[in-house]
Amino acid sequence: MDKEIQKLKTNEDNLKSKASQQHEYKNTELRTSKQISDSNQRYKKNVIPSFYANKRIIGISTIIQELANNYLSGAIWSYYARDH
């Protein structure tokens, strides 16, 4: 009988421990999400002027791809003739 009571107490302690761990985990998640939202509010939004808004931004990958295409076609430098 004493062994059964001891086993029940041990099981109860284990369940309490797991419940408190889950509670702490949830509190940590809530704190972390609140910290993230607070840190996001610190940064102000940058507004892009309308002059730049409709322009195409050329990335480094586009530049490298164009250089590779020119190199593979046999012309390292591309010249464009313009009539004066």
C-alpha positions in Angstrom: 0.0 0.0 0.0 2.8 2.4 0.9 4.5 1.6 -2.4 1.4 2.5 -4.3 1.0 5.8 -2.5 4.6 6.6 -3.1 4.2 5.8 -6.8 1.1 8.0 -7.0 2.9 10.9 -5.3 5.8 10.4 -7.7 3.5 10.4 -10.7 1.8 13.5 -9.3 5.1 15.3 -8.9 6.1 14.4 -12.4 2.9 15.7 -13.8 3.2 18.9 -11.9 6.8 19.3 -13.1 5.7 18.8 -16.8 2.8 21.2 -16.3 5.1 23.9 -14.9 7.6 23.4 -17.7 4.8 23.8 -20.3 3.6 26.9 -18.5 7.1 28.4 -18.4 7.5 27.6 -22.1 4.3 29.3 -23.0 5.3 32.4 -21.0 8.7 32.4 -22.8 6.9 32.3 -26.1 4.6 35.2 -25.2 7.5 37.2 -23.9 9.5 36.6 -27.0 6.7 37.5 -29.4 6.1 40.7 -27.3 9.8 41.6 -27.5 9.7 41.1 -31.2 6.7 43.4 -31.7 8.3 46.0 -29.4 11.5 45.9 -31.3 9.6 46.3 -34.6 8.0 49.4 -33.4 11.4 51.0 -32.7 12.2 51.1 -36.4 10.6 53.7 -38.5 9.4 53.0 -42.0 11.5 54.4 -44.9 9.3 55.9 -47.6 10.7 55.5 -51.1 10.4 58.8 -53.0 8.2 58.5 -56.1 11.2 59.3 -58.3 12.7 55.9 -57.4 9.6 54.0 -56.9 9.0 53.1 -60.6 12.6 52.6 -61.5 14.1 49.2 -62.2 16.7 48.1 -59.7 19.5 46.1 -61.2 21.0 43.6 -58.9 24.5 42.2 -58.9 23.2 38.9 -60.2 21.8 40.7 -63.3 25.1 42.4 -63.9 27.1 39.2 -63.6 24.7 37.4 -65.9 25.0 40.1 -68.5 28.8 40.0 -68.3 28.8 36.3 -68.6 26.5 36.5 -71.7 28.8 39.0 -73.3 31.9 37.0 -72.6 30.4 33.7 -73.9 29.2 35.5 -77.1 32.9 36.5 -77.8 32.7 40.1 -77.0 34.0 41.1 -73.6 33.1 44.8 -74.2 29.9 45.7 -75.9 30.1 48.8 -78.1 27.1 50.7 -79.4 27.6 53.0 -82.3 25.8 56.3 -82.3 25.5 58.6 -85.3 26.5 62.2 -84.5 
